[in-house]
Amino acid sequence: MPVPGSIKIKQLDLELNGGCNFKCQMCPQADGRERGFLKKMPAETLEKILDDAMQYGVESVSLHGSGEPTMNSDMPDAVAAIKARGLICISFSNGYRLDEAMAGRLIDAGIDILRVSAIGADAQSYHRWMSMDVFESVRANVTRFAQMAQGTGTEIHLYHLLTDAARRDEEIAAYRKNWVEATGAFAEIWMMHNWSGGYASPYDRAALTDAPVKRSCGRPFSELLQVRAGGLDGHHGAVVACCMVLGKDGEATLGHLDDQSIAEVVGGAPYEELRAAHREGRFDDISYCADCDQLYDFPDALVWSNIPGRSYGQSKIVGGLDHRAYTS
């Protein structure tokens, strides 16, 4: 998150749709989400936010948050608006609605990277974790997208969370066979996280570290802004502390970009209190930070990837944007 007086935003995470058509077991959205955040981002609000962010050096926009972006029919138009400004554009999807028509519209609009969350190394595991019996259809969608994207500059990446740390090597091998080799897509596999303390992960990140000492994750100071589609009290464009606060969006809201500027939100009292707490190590004073496992540095969280240049701590798309480098 930017710092007032010297605001610089390299990456803007913009949620297009607050609802989701899946109820994934490892996602707090499965238990419901605050009603005010189950909204679609209005096109005019998206344009306002993009124009505001341009003055702060934004390089890339990621159309994701906690909802499924393909449920917003304006998604290809949003991609086109971002590309028209000369920015990198990526998005995150479960891939279920990625039929040939949607794939073609996204590729034609110029999307740079589409990341597909596909948790489960095989059909049985996928059904368990994603709560949908659509393994084959999603895999077919990914394969078709990869084929359609050849030679266009667009890439498709798979995203998997390790579900059984005790069978790490077997799970990686199965995922590579059933997803990576079967679809021709790039992929990354991560350890699960606890959604700022709101989810009981199958394994304890702190217990896996050599020296489990809390330190700032760096997000309150980094050059990234996280914006939800909905917000409190009828608003859209809520700025929240980070991507990990799903299930705690309301308490993590720092302002709203439908009627505030980025400078007003970044310079506001809620944002400054968050930064101060991280500077002073008062993590327990912030409800959504107190039990978050991102406060533990754990490079082994990136388990495997064949994406060129992908590394722990680095932004998905902006070179050199490492949250851990921002401490004040």
Secondary structure, DSSP 8 states (H G I E B T S, - for coil): ---TTS---SEEEE-SBS--S---TT-GGGG---GGGS-B--HHHHHHHHHHHHTTT--EEEE-SSS-GGGSTTHHHHHHHHHHTT-EEEEEE-STT--HHHHHHHHHHT-SEEEEE---SSHHHHHHHHSSS-HHHHHHHHHHHHHHHTTTT-EEEEEEEES-GGGHHHHHHHHIIIIIIHH--EEEEEE---TTTTS--SS-HHHHSSS------STTTSSEEEE-S--STT-S-EEES-GGGTT-TTTTEEEETTTS-HHHHHTSHHHHHHHHHHHTT-GGGSTTTTT-GGGS--GGGEEEE-STT--TTB-SSSTT-BGGG---
